[in-house]
């Protein structure tokens, strides 16, 4: 499928599914257009197939996002992505997910689509320790198009080589939550990857449920700072070198925002009428 065909097919699938589960409901016109562009732009050729992103985040204006509280609406988008992928012969690495985040800078009638290729399953790898890294930062490159989703409602772009996180106002990312230490954690770009370091915090730093002092981050990793969730994302990330066997995808850390996940081997979503 070319870009126009992808967009038209996504729009049709979304409209048909909405009629089934949420009659009279409409979504922003830009969603099908932006989804089609994101799928085409971020597809990767692998072993004779096109592998498309499996993590999709719809970033909306807060006022617009309030209409997405019904998880059936997110499931419609997930089903449409999965259906068009099957029809076009695209592949997923693991089960795709769709979630919603907010950003006040997004116009009310617009949407931004963030995508990632989540290359490993959280259940198996948990946190990945950093091994034999050189502390010389002179050759370190900031990973392209990286970002954090802070508790599902704020997009924080990672465009600095060092990002300090905590309650103190002089941190690059300030989190005003009593569970978070004043100087809680640090993200550092090392050899083209972001690495999270715990700064002897009281509540601890966790990656995919496992407490850690330092871990290499991969797209889709869920960082917990004493219970405050940060999701690491990256468009078109480099492949991870240690990928071997993976377990079935387990959705962790997304409970606070509308999210839908689809089993990799299925092409129908679970619609629940109210």
N, C-alpha and C positions, 0 to 999 in steps of 0.2 A: 504493500500500500504506500502511495505517496502521502505527503502531508495533508493535502486537501481531502483525500479519501479517509485518512485516519480521523480527521476532525469531523467530517460528516457522519462517519460510522459511530464515533463516540457520542455525538449529539443525539443520534437516533436511539442508541442503546439507553442512554440516560433518560430520555423522554419516555420510552416504552416502560422501563422499570419504575419510573416515578408514577406512571398511571396505575401500575399494579399495587403499589404499597402506600403511596402518598398522593392520591388524586388531587389535582389542582395545584400541586406544589411545583415550583420552578426553581432552577438554579441559575447562577450568573452565566450569561452568555459566554463570558471569557473562559470558563472552565474547560469546555471541550477543546477550544482553540489552544489554550496553554498546555493542556495535557498532551495533545497531539504533538505539539512542538517539543515538549520535554521528552516524550518517548522517542521521537525521531532523533533528536540531538544527542541523547545520552545512551543510545543503543550501542553495544559493543559486539563486534564480530568475533565469534568463538566457535571453532570446530564446525564450520559450515552453517552456523545458525547465528541469529541476532539475539543477543541477551539484553533485555531491557531492564531498567531499574525495578527493584522490588520494594523500595520504601518511597512512599509519596506523602508529602505534607502540603496541604492546602493552606496558604497563609492569607488570611482575610482581615478586613477591618473588623474591630471588635463588635460593632453594631450589626454587621452582616453575619458574623460568626455565630451570633446568638441563635440564629435560625437553624444552625447545624447541631443543636443539642440532641436531636433525634438521631440515634445511631443508624436507623434505617437509611437516612440520607447518605451517610458516609458509605454504607454497604452498597448502595446503588452505584456510587462512583467506583468502588472496588470491583464490583461485578462487571461494570462496563469496561474497565481496563483489562480485566482477565479475559473477557469475551473477545475483545478486539485483538488481544495478543494471540489467542488461539486461532482466530480467523486469518491473521496475517502471518502465522507461523513463527511468532516471536517466542522466546523462552525466558523463564525466570530462573535465577540461581536457587532461591528458596521461596517460600510462600510470600506473596506480596501483602503489604499493609498500606492502609490509607488513614491518615490522621489529620486533625485540624489544629492550626495555631493562629494566633492573632498578632497583628502589627498595626498600630494606629496610623502609620505612614501610608498604608495601602488604601487607595480610594474605595469608597463603598461599593462601587459597581465593578471592581476589579478583583483579581486574585493573582497571587504569585505561587508557582508550583516549585517546590524543592524536591529533588529526587536523589536517591543514593542507591548504589549497588551494595547490598548488605551481603558480604561474601561468606560469613560464617554464622553458625547458629549459637546464640548466646548460651544455651544450656550446656554445651560441651566445653567451650573454651574459657568461659568466664573471663577473668582478667589475664592479660598477657604481660608478664614482667619484662622489663627492659634489660637486655643482656649486653654487657661489654660495650656500652655506649661511650663515645668520646665526649668529654665535657667542653671541648673547643667548639664554640658556636659560630665561628667565622664562616663555615661552609654550609650552615644549616639553612634550608629553604622552607619558607612558610608553606604548608600544604594549601593548594589552591581550593577556593570555593568551600572552605570549611566553616562550620557554624555550630552553635549550641542552641537548642530549644530549651528555655528555662521554664520548668513546670508547665510546659505545654502552651504558654501564652506569650512568650517573648523570644524573638530571634536575635541572637547575639553573634555577629560576624566575627570570625577569628582571623583578623588581618594583622596581628602582631606576633612576633616570635615568642614573647612571654606574656602570659595573661594570669594575673593574680586574682584569686577569687576569695571573697569573704565579706564580713560585715563592715570592715573599715572603709571609710569613704575614699581612701587613696588607692583602693584596689581598682583594677580595670573593670572587673565585673563585681558590682556591689550587690549582695543579697541580704536584704533586711529581714532576717529571720533569726529568732533567738537560738535555734538549733545549730546554726552555722557559726563557727569560730570567727574571730575578727580577721585572722589570716588563716584561712582554712586549707586552700589547695592552690596549686599552680599548674597551668598548662604551658608546655614548652615545646617548641618546634625543634626536633632533632632528626637529622637525616631524612627530611621529607615527611616525617610523621609527627603528629602531636602526641605528647606523653603527659599524663596527669601524675602529679606528685602530691601526696598528702603532706601538709606542713605541720605535723604533730598536732592535728586538730583534736578537740575533745570528743566529738561525735563520730569521727572517722570518715574516711572516703571509701566508697564501694564502687566497683565496676561490675555490672551485671550480677549484683547480689553478693559479690565476694569482696571482703575487705582487702585493701591494697595500700602499699606505700608508694608504688609507682607502677604504671601500666601504660603500654602502648594502646592508643585508641584507634578503633576501626568504626566505619559508618554504622550507625544503629546502636552503638554501645550506650548503655544507660548508666550514667554516673549519679551516685547518690551521695550528697553531702549531708550526713546526719539526717537523712530523710527527704531532703530537697532534691528533686529529680532534674537532671540535665541530660539531654539526649544529644549525642555527638553525631553530626551529619557532614557529608561531603559529596559534592557533585563530581562524578567521574573520578573516583578514588583509584589509586594504584592498587593492583592485586596484592593480597597479603601473602607473604612467602611461606607461612607455616600452615596453610590450609591443607588439611588431609581429609579425615572423615568428619562428617557433620551429622548432628542429630536433627530430628524434626524441629521446626521452628516453634519456640515457645514465646508468647507475647508477654513481656515483662515491663513494668514501669510505665505503661501507657493508660492506666485506669482513669486518670484525671482529665482526659480529653477524649472527644469522640474518635474512636478508632475502630477499624474493621480489618480482619485478617482472613485470608482464604487459604485452605489447604492447597499445597502445590499441585496435587493430582486431581483437583476438582475445579470445575468451571462454573458452578452455581453457588450463589451466596444464600445465606439464611435470612430471608426477609420475614419480619414479624409484624403483623398488623396489630395495631392497638385496638 
